[in-house]
């Protein structure tokens, strides 16, 4: 999986970590694709994972995105 989103497992909880601290964890197409891969995997693990936590590396959650158009 893409290293822009990391995963840690802790006793039934999966922690997804946005891993672009140098860019304040800004969301990009690659980050969204990595999140989708993790969410797809988690959807198959409902018997062992009961909680998903999303956080950002380096003390920031996310600076958002500017590339999405409505």
Helices and strands as residue ranges (DSSP letters): E 5-10, E 13-18, G 21-23, H 29-43, E 51-56, G 57-59
